[in-house]
Each structure stands twice: as structure tokens, then as C-alpha cells.
Amino acid sequence: MAQIIANGIMLSFLFVLFALGLSLIFGIMRVINFAHGEVYMLGAYGVWLFTDILNLNFFLGMVISMLAVGLLWVILERFILKPFRGNLLPAAIVTLGLLWIFQATMLVTAGSANKSVDFPQIFQGTVSLAGATLSLERICTIVIGVILTVALLLFLSKAKAGRAMRAATQNPDAARLMGVNIDLMSSLAIGISCALAAAGGVLAGGLFYINPYMGGPQLLMGFVIIIIGGLGSIPGTIIAAFIVGFINSITTSYLGSNYAGMLVFLAAIVVLLIRPKGLLGIEEM
Amino acid sequence: MRPVQSGLKVITALRFNSKLLIAIAILILLFLIPTFVSSSYYLRITINMLYMIMLVAGFRLALSGGVFTMAPQVFFGIGAYTLALFVTRLNWNWWLSALLAGVFAAASAAIIGRILLRLKGIFFAISTLAFAFVLLLIWRTFPFFGRFSGIFDIPAPNTIFGLEFGSLVSYFYLALVLAVITMLVMYRIEKSRFGFMLRCIGLNADLARSSGVNVMLYSIAAFYIGCFFAGIAGAFFASYQGSIQPASFEFNVLMLILLYAVIGGVHSVWGPVYGVVIMTAITTGLTYIPHYDPKIGPIILGVTLIVVMLRFPRGISSLLESIPGWFRKASRKKDNEPYGNTSS
């Protein structure tokens, strides 16, 4: 039981890192990034490149990977996504094109074989905690997840740029009149979101396998989280990520992972039927 | 009216209706394809194009009413699985099962649409994507659907009106007839009041609703008709391939449908035809490049998709349809948003 809870918390933080970015990008740019799963995949390949090929430290590799992926997406936003801001369907098609490009690029350059990266030596053992054996890797993942989530929440609530970003989410026109630079905020939001998703990918790469298709299931879970939590709501996203994470860990250990996907989708349908805007959503979807 | 008079009327109508003449000429040419395309490779490519046109046309019909579905590939799959199960397990007549495949796909579309269409545009799209994933999971998990290996030994259509099926050429004619029927229905819908209502909803759903249009009814109807044709295409596909696996209805099929629809142009009823023909020509042409690696195909297609979205958001059909205007002095410029008013 404690095992399932620990797994649930770990999965939930991977989902939080992923879905917060999706929600943030939507909030400011009114764009749904269908290539967000590929951001996650690119992050994992980044850390594989830096640790397995270039022999850097895992955490250094993680930071470089986050920065590189974030920067790549800031550039992509400037040149490709900017004309489609606020225009949801064309933006969806363009990001689907990006998804295709990134997946095929990784397939050609790195091959379809599974890759794996290891956490540093000191995190390779297990500990016994309340009757469950937990690997240190998983605890390390949870700790990093907590640090990054809290850092993002503090940034959004305390820092000037973060408050400007929230203002831009609530009302872009009013925020612009108050002197908020929307273009800059969009770049910042997509950079932060993609760096967070990349961090999720790095951690998932350390725990599971890395392959060009790893982004797909994560993207689906991200969408379900957004539907359940309500789009654009940060607390809603976090709560929904925990719900989905626990459904996943409980169903996977009792029934199998295929049933987890079905159950999570059912949960989303039930939420839609009862409350179409999601648990804490402000805006009608 | 006497028969001679009405006959004359048809002839004069034909004489003045050059468009109809061109359409009939193209149709005759299409029916003659097997006489001058003897290689089975090209015949197979043509058959693929024909059932893809059915899928894309159904997708575009829904999109013209602002219903952006991301599950056409699984409705295609529902059709294929329905036919395969009824024909192999219950030994039903092929034609009846094919009709049932379409009806079944449409009925599931109506149910899913009723639940999910309360979401606007992109959120509907996301939830249909989730639905698609769940259906794929079900097909992969339960032995009833044959799991990963799918269903085998799906027979060819029964003999009907003395026509026998089973050869590649017979499949070509079947696909051609189905695709032509699909396009005729799409054309009729486009010209009808229903099509007009759909375009109104696609442009501005709120305005349409406040003008008394039953948005939900029309949206579901468009989704329903599109999925019916996807189901029929799936039934054809199951028999044509002889076996079906969940892998035939994965995400990459959706990507192809989207690519064809966008490149053809979603505001034109003929867009799907242009998109499928042109993109198939390009992808087939690419394979003739020496040392071409099929893995980089998606990169080229993805770049094409993005460039078309940035430069020609109205697709190839807008370019083709502007050609007659080059010869006239002042052509009327039709200008509306190709994807409707989707900003929230």
C-alpha cells in the first residue's frame, strides 16, 4: 500500500511538471501545444546525450537539457507559433506538425531502440519506509518535483514577472495597457513551461526508458489533467495531476496499465458531464 | 412532359453546363484508369487515395461546421472492426455488414458527440483524442477484438448483381464508386441549406445560435455524416487488406488526414481531393530519390504542413480556384476565415 502511495506521488509530480506547462502556455498564448509530449521526449534525450555520450554529471545534464529545450521552444514560438496566438485550431495543426518533425528527427538520429540513463551512484539504493521498499531514485524524483513546482508557484505569486504573467492570463488587453509586454511574457512562459516538461522527461528517462514515442501517453494524460482540473487554473491542474497520478498507480498495480488509461478517461468524462469547466476552471471550455 | 422534350432539355442543359461535362469526362477517365494503369503498385496507391478521400471528406464536413474531431481514424477503425466481426464471426452478408459498419460508426459518433460536443472547438478535439486512445486500448486489450494481431481472413464482398469481387481491379471500382458517392453527397450538402447552416456555425457559433440556429443539432449531424462515411471506408479497408490490426488506426492516420485536409484547403468541398492527390504524388515521387530513407518522410510532411499553414492558410484549393480569376478582370474575392472563429 505504501508502495502504491509513493508511486502515486511520484507519477503525480511527473504529471504536475508536464501539465502546468501546458496550462501556462494556454493561459497566456491561447495555444494548445500538441507537441508538449515531444518537449518531454526531447528533455529525456537531452540528458541521455549529456550523461551517456558526453559523460557529464546527471544533474548538470538535467539543467543543460532544461535550458536547451526551453531556448529551442522560445525560438520556435517567435518564428512559428506567434502568428497563431489566440487561434486555437490552426495552432493545434501547426504544433501537430512540430510533433511529427521532432518524433521523426529523434527516430532518424537516435534510432527506435530504448535508451536509458542512470541517476548518480548515491541515488541507486533503496530505503525501507513504513513497510515499503522505495528506491532512492523515486524519492529523488519526488524531491526535484516538489522543488520545481514550489519554485514555479513562488515565481508566479511573488516575482514581478510572474505577476505580470498571471495578469496577462486573466486579461491580455488590460495587461498590455498596464505596460506588460505580452510578447516577452509569451516567450518567458513557453521557456519556463518547456523547461519544466523537459525536467519531467529527464526524471522519467532516469526511471523508465527513453524512446521517440514516450511523449504520446504523457500528452494524453496531460490533456486529461487539463480537462479535469480546468484549463488555466494552476491549483486545479495540480489537484487533477494528483487524481490522475493516483488512479494510474492504483489501477496499474491491481489491473494493468491498459485499464489505467481507460479509467482515467472515464474520470474525465464524468467530470465533463457534471462540471464542463473542470474542477477549478474559471472559463467555460 | 413528353419524353422527347425532356430529352432535348437534358441535352441543352448539358451543352450549356460545361462544368457538368467536365465532371462526366473526369468520371469516365477515372473509370478507365485500370485499362492504362497495369502495375498493381500504382493501382494500390490509387485505391489508398480513394478511401483516404472518403475519410478526409468526412473530416472536412465536420470541420466546416466548427467540429474539429481528432478521432476520424478510430471511426474508420469502428467501421473496419464492425465489418470484420459480423462477416467472420456471424457470417453475415458483406453488403449488409458494410452498411451496418457505417451506421455503427455514425451511431457511436452521435453518442460521443452528444456527450463531448458541449465542449467548444479545441476542447472537443482533445476529448475526442482521449476517446481515440481509449478505443485503441480496448482493441489492444480484449481477446474479443483479437488484441494486437487483430482479425484475420476477412472475405471479399459477396457477389452482387453478377459482379464478383476479390481482384485488385474490382476493389478499385468499388473504392471509386464509394468515393464518387461520398463526394456527390458532400457536394449536395455544400450546396444545401444544411451546408449553409454549417458554414454559419463554423464562422461564428454564438452568432448562429442567437439567430435561432440549432447549433448542437447541426454539429452532431455533420459529425454523424462524416463518421458514417469513415465507417464505410473502414469496411472497405478491412476487406481490401484482408486483415486488420489496431496499428492501422493509430495516430499517424489522423496526421495524414489532417495534412490532406489542411493542404487541400478546408473551406472547399473539393479540398480533400486536391490534398490527397497532391500529397500522394509528392510522397510517391520522394521514394524515387536514390538513397531515400522513408523515416525522414514525416519530417518533410511536417515542414510542408507548417509552411502551408504560415503561407497559404486556405490551402491549395484557394490557389486552384483563383486561377479562373486571373483571366477575368475583377474577380469577386471571397474572404472568410478558413477555420472559423475559434478564438476564445
Chai-1 contact restraints between the chains, C-beta under 6 A:
chainA,res_idxA,chainB,res_idxB,connection_type,confidence,min_distance_angstrom,max_distance_angstrom,comment,restraint_id
A,I32,B,I122,contact,1.0,0.0,6.0,A-B,restraint_1
A,G86,B,S343,contact,1.0,0.0,6.0,A-B,restraint_2
A,N87,B,S343,contact,1.0,0.0,6.0,A-B,restraint_3
A,L88,B,G121,contact,1.0,0.0,6.0,A-B,restraint_4
A,L88,B,I122,contact,1.0,0.0,6.0,A-B,restraint_5
A,L88,B,T342,contact,1.0,0.0,6.0,A-B,restraint_6
A,L89,B,F68,contact,1.0,0.0,6.0,A-B,restraint_7
A,L89,B,Y339,contact,1.0,0.0,6.0,A-B,restraint_8
A,L89,B,T342,contact,1.0,0.0,6.0,A-B,restraint_9
A,P90,B,M309,contact,1.0,0.0,6.0,A-B,restraint_10
A,P90,B,Y339,contact,1.0,0.0,6.0,A-B,restraint_11
A,I93,B,V262,contact,1.0,0.0,6.0,A-B,restraint_12
A,I93,B,M309,contact,1.0,0.0,6.0,A-B,restraint_13
A,V94,B,I306,contact,1.0,0.0,6.0,A-B,restraint_14
A,V94,B,M309,contact,1.0,0.0,6.0,A-B,restraint_15
A,G97,B,G302,contact,1.0,0.0,6.0,A-B,restraint_16
A,G97,B,L305,contact,1.0,0.0,6.0,A-B,restraint_17
A,G97,B,I306,contact,1.0,0.0,6.0,A-B,restraint_18
A,W100,B,M255,contact,1.0,0.0,6.0,A-B,restraint_19
A,W100,B,P298,contact,1.0,0.0,6.0,A-B,restraint_20
A,W100,B,G302,contact,1.0,0.0,6.0,A-B,restraint_21
A,I101,B,I299,contact,1.0,0.0,6.0,A-B,restraint_22
A,I101,B,G302,contact,1.0,0.0,6.0,A-B,restraint_23
A,A104,B,P298,contact,1.0,0.0,6.0,A-B,restraint_24
A,A104,B,I299,contact,1.0,0.0,6.0,A-B,restraint_25
A,L107,B,K295,contact,1.0,0.0,6.0,A-B,restraint_26
A,V108,B,K295,contact,1.0,0.0,6.0,A-B,restraint_27
A,V108,B,I296,contact,1.0,0.0,6.0,A-B,restraint_28
A,L220,B,F133,contact,1.0,0.0,6.0,A-B,restraint_29
A,F223,B,I126,contact,1.0,0.0,6.0,A-B,restraint_30
A,V224,B,A130,contact,1.0,0.0,6.0,A-B,restraint_31
A,N258,B,L137,contact,1.0,0.0,6.0,A-B,restraint_32
A,N258,B,T141,contact,1.0,0.0,6.0,A-B,restraint_33
A,G261,B,L137,contact,1.0,0.0,6.0,A-B,restraint_34
A,M262,B,V134,contact,1.0,0.0,6.0,A-B,restraint_35
A,M262,B,L137,contact,1.0,0.0,6.0,A-B,restraint_36
A,F265,B,A130,contact,1.0,0.0,6.0,A-B,restraint_37
A,F265,B,V134,contact,1.0,0.0,6.0,A-B,restraint_38
A,P276,B,R118,contact,1.0,0.0,6.0,A-B,restraint_39
A,M285,B,L119,contact,1.0,0.0,6.0,A-B,restraint_40
A,M285,B,F123,contact,1.0,0.0,6.0,A-B,restraint_41
